[in-house]
Amino acid sequence: MGFLRILLVAFNTAIITYLVYRLVQIYRSASAYKAIILIAGIVLLLLPITVLVGFIRPTVIYVLIYPIAIGSFIFLIKSEV
């Protein structure tokens, strides 16, 4: 369980860094869907923080669904900037 937590922290650190970078790019752009993208990105940023703080337990479902949500979000905003 400790090894899984270390991998989860490393993955979340990389994802948070990349999401902040992309959200700053979206914020500076003139995208028509800027508000929706920023809200979705902030929700995706808050989710790993709630896991690290302990409000949400890192279950198997979280480990399987969160990367899919991140991948979908990155794919959708890839062409926005």
One Martini backbone bead per residue (centre of mass of N, CA, C, O) as a GRO file, in nm:
protein
   81
    1MET     BB    1   0.056   0.064  -0.018
    2GLY     BB    2   0.302   0.255  -0.012
    3PHE     BB    3   0.378   0.234  -0.313
    4LEU     BB    4   0.109   0.343  -0.421
    5ARG     BB    5   0.133   0.622  -0.287
    6ILE     BB    6   0.392   0.710  -0.430
    7LEU     BB    7   0.281   0.689  -0.719
    8LEU     BB    8   0.045   0.885  -0.674
    9VAL     BB    9   0.214   1.134  -0.604
   10ALA     BB   10   0.383   1.145  -0.864
   11PHE     BB   11   0.149   1.165  -1.063
   12ASN     BB   12   0.013   1.419  -0.938
   13THR     BB   13   0.250   1.612  -0.973
   14ALA     BB   14   0.264   1.600  -1.282
   15ILE     BB   15  -0.032   1.681  -1.338
   16ILE     BB   16  -0.042   1.951  -1.191
   17THR     BB   17   0.178   2.090  -1.353
   18TYR     BB   18   0.045   2.060  -1.634
   19LEU     BB   19  -0.231   2.192  -1.570
   20VAL     BB   20  -0.127   2.468  -1.494
   21TYR     BB   21   0.006   2.530  -1.762
   22ARG     BB   22  -0.253   2.501  -1.940
   23LEU     BB   23  -0.436   2.704  -1.783
   24VAL     BB   24  -0.264   2.950  -1.841
   25GLN     BB   25  -0.293   2.935  -2.146
   26ILE     BB   26  -0.602   2.956  -2.151
   27TYR     BB   27  -0.628   3.226  -1.995
   28ARG     BB   28  -0.458   3.388  -2.229
   29SER     BB   29  -0.666   3.325  -2.418
   30ALA     BB   30  -0.947   3.345  -2.677
   31SER     BB   31  -1.151   3.146  -2.578
   32ALA     BB   32  -1.487   3.049  -2.575
   33TYR     BB   33  -1.429   2.806  -2.335
   34LYS     BB   34  -1.269   2.914  -2.086
   35ALA     BB   35  -1.453   2.871  -1.834
   36ILE     BB   36  -1.501   2.566  -1.860
   37ILE     BB   37  -1.205   2.478  -1.860
   38LEU     BB   38  -1.123   2.603  -1.587
   39ILE     BB   39  -1.325   2.450  -1.409
   40ALA     BB   40  -1.235   2.163  -1.486
   41GLY     BB   41  -0.937   2.200  -1.403
   42ILE     BB   42  -0.987   2.267  -1.103
   43VAL     BB   43  -1.123   2.002  -1.032
   44LEU     BB   44  -0.875   1.824  -1.117
   45LEU     BB   45  -0.688   1.963  -0.903
   46LEU     BB   46  -0.855   1.901  -0.635
   47LEU     BB   47  -0.866   1.592  -0.621
   48PRO     BB   48  -0.568   1.519  -0.532
   49ILE     BB   49  -0.573   1.697  -0.280
   50THR     BB   50  -0.798   1.536  -0.132
   51VAL     BB   51  -0.631   1.276  -0.121
   52LEU     BB   52  -0.379   1.385   0.033
   53VAL     BB   53  -0.546   1.486   0.282
   54GLY     BB   54  -0.811   1.257   0.313
   55PHE     BB   55  -1.110   1.285   0.201
   56ILE     BB   56  -1.011   1.081  -0.017
   57ARG     BB   57  -0.971   0.766  -0.109
   58PRO     BB   58  -0.734   0.553  -0.269
   59THR     BB   59  -0.881   0.385  -0.498
   60VAL     BB   60  -0.924   0.192  -0.771
   61ILE     BB   61  -1.118   0.382  -0.916
   62TYR     BB   62  -0.939   0.632  -0.907
   63VAL     BB   63  -0.691   0.505  -1.053
   64LEU     BB   64  -0.865   0.453  -1.321
   65ILE     BB   65  -1.029   0.731  -1.378
   66TYR     BB   66  -0.837   0.977  -1.356
   67PRO     BB   67  -0.656   0.927  -1.611
   68ILE     BB   68  -0.893   0.945  -1.807
   69ALA     BB   69  -0.978   1.234  -1.739
   70ILE     BB   70  -0.708   1.366  -1.805
   71GLY     BB   71  -0.679   1.266  -2.097
   72SER     BB   72  -0.941   1.395  -2.200
   73PHE     BB   73  -0.876   1.687  -2.125
   74ILE     BB   74  -0.614   1.714  -2.289
   75PHE     BB   75  -0.737   1.642  -2.563
   76LEU     BB   76  -0.950   1.881  -2.566
   77ILE     BB   77  -0.717   2.121  -2.509
   78LYS     BB   78  -0.492   2.094  -2.727
   79SER     BB   79  -0.642   2.302  -2.953
   80GLU     BB   80  -0.694   2.584  -2.793
   81VAL     BB   81  -0.394   2.733  -2.827
   0.00000   0.00000   0.00000
